[in-house]
Amino acid sequence: MRDASGIDTGDIADVEIEYDPRPREEPVPEKFAAALDADAGARSEFEKLSPSRKKEICRYLNSMKTEGSLVRNVEKVIRHLTGKPTDMLHGLMRKKKGQL
């Protein structure tokens, strides 16, 4: 960008900023919406999140390339929202603590 602008380090640049009023909404994936409908606790926790965090979760889930990865990640998000372990390592660590 600097080469294209013809400026170098230490040069003064004029910058214009323009407000863009378009909404920046990320659609809720259908599988995630269905999972939230099936789990009232997860729905409640999701609704408590800030708008930017909700958008981040939906953007992440919408980026999944395969149906399998979408399903796995929806399950992880639901577990996270409900306070359940979200990965196998966490679950194994909890088992070991209980056995001691």
Helices and strands as residue ranges (DSSP letters): H 2-5, H 30-38, H 40-48, H 51-62, H 67-82, H 88-99
